[in-house]
Amino acid sequence: MDIKTQVPATYQGTQKRLRSPTFVLRVGLPFSERRALLIVGDTLLINAAVLAAMWLWAWVGTPLFSPDFVRSRWQWFPFLTIAWWVLAWLSDLYDVPTAAHRLGVARRIGVVVVGLVVCYLVVYFVSPRNALPRLFILFFSAVALVGTVLWRWTYATLFRLPLLGRRVLIVGAGWAGRTLAQAILRQGPANYQLIGFVDDDPQKRGATIAGLPVLGGSEDLVASVSRYGVDEVVVAITHHLRGELFQALMDCQAMKIHVARMPDLYEQLTRRVPVEHISENWILDALNGSSTLGYLEQAARRLLDLSFGLVGLLGLGVVLPFVALAIRLNDRGPLFYTQVRSGQGGKPFRVIKFRTMCPDAEEEGHPRWAEENDARVTGVGRFLRKVRLDELPQVINVLRGEMSIVGPRPERPEFIVALEKQIPFYRTRLVVKPGLTGWAQIHYEYGNSVQDQLVKLQYDLYYIRHRSIWLDLYVIFWTIGVVLRGGGM
């Protein structure tokens, strides 16, 4: 039996080298150590850029470059380093899968440098005259841009080498194992190098699944790990582990081989939870504590909601006359549109939005999903959706406490009843308040099918599992970018 899926040609070319026994010294760093390497490398480059900028500044000016010259301006080292860390984190430069793509990294570094310059200019124009140097920040920006791009390209190139690749063996060649393999293949060899599968199904032994060989069963696991120099074994089996397989995994642990679960690695690679391949116990364990935050975090989250909600209310007051005039001239219908949505725990509330559809959009009385190029959307409504201004009145729901600034998209009760029959764990998204924006909204376009809702749930569960004030700030930052690009529907 030969089960095949399309595999990148470059990856197929490396597989011949990977499947042969290896006896050379290899360094397969896990993601945590690669992230630490990226942070350390950036820190050294930024501090070197500060020093180089000071030297250039002194060279074109009158001061003499000396240890005293540097010591008197020491504050620029920690200030620019911390600013770089924050903007680089917001730009995903410390996300290991993202760091493997050279062109994308160069673009993100450019965004960080521009962000630093913009922040500096804002501070410069509100500071006393000649309080801040001008040439220094220009020299720093140029050196930091060139230096970090070269360093990150070197990193991305080196970690494509087999010597530094992290070799993975998947236990289980079923649906879950194939899903994980395809996710790894899409990332490319810079992150993980797949060796193959181990599976106890006699019909799968010797087969090619997702472009990878099935090397044997449980009894062959330890031997395959040793023979192919495997760094990580991933368990992609949803049922209970048999005694022989469990013992083989424990033997791998004793050999200092990292043993991971399929949902955890899939989540690390895609920032989504594979809801089709998890159990109720995994959900309870993963979301433990996410719905019962501590008092301090609850207070901080509410303060964040109130702060951004008040800012949004001011913005609503500014745009309201213009939007009202445009809607009035377009079709003379009502300005606002309210609709029942499900809040935390399924509690219903009325969401407030600028009306973007014709008044009789659901005159037949049956709820309908919005569609791409929906004929019910008015001309003004299409623009409002494009720049996401139609969502702005929801700041009133945020101030009322019915919604948060960040959370899953509020959904209609009728759709939830239908979707929870088709998508596993769909109702789990109701353990937190819905949001004006969210993790799914910045990563996935508006969906109007069950498959789209499944993908969005994967993103929602990732957010619920990892939610924090810092993650909320990250989502808000990226939402601003989506609005500026006109990335709405």
Secondary structure, 3 states (H helix, E strand, C coil): CCCCCCCCHHHHHHHHHHHCCCCCCCCCCCHHHHHHHHHHHHHHHHHHHHHHHHHHHHHHCCCCCCHHHHHCCCCHHHHHHHHHHHHHHHCCCCCHHHHCCHHHHHHHHHHHHHHHHHHHHHHHHHCCCCCCCCHHHHHHHHHHHHHHHHHHHHHHHHCCCCCCCCEEEEECCCHHHHHHHHHHHHHCCCCCEEEEEECCCCCCCCCEECCEEECCCHHHHHHHHHHCCCCEEEECCCCCCCHHHHHHHHHHHHCCCEEEEHHHHHHHHHCCCCHHHCCHHHHHHHCCCCCCCCHHHHHHHHHHHHHHHHHHHHHHHHHHHHHHHHHHHHHCCCCEEEEEEECHHHCEEEEEEECCECCCCCCCCCCCCCCCCCCCECHHHHHHHHCCHHHHHHHHHHHHCCCEEECCCCECHHHHHHHCCCCCCHHHHHHCCCEEECHHHHHCCCCCCHHHHHHHHHHHHHHHHHCCHHHHHHHHHHHHHHHHHCCCC
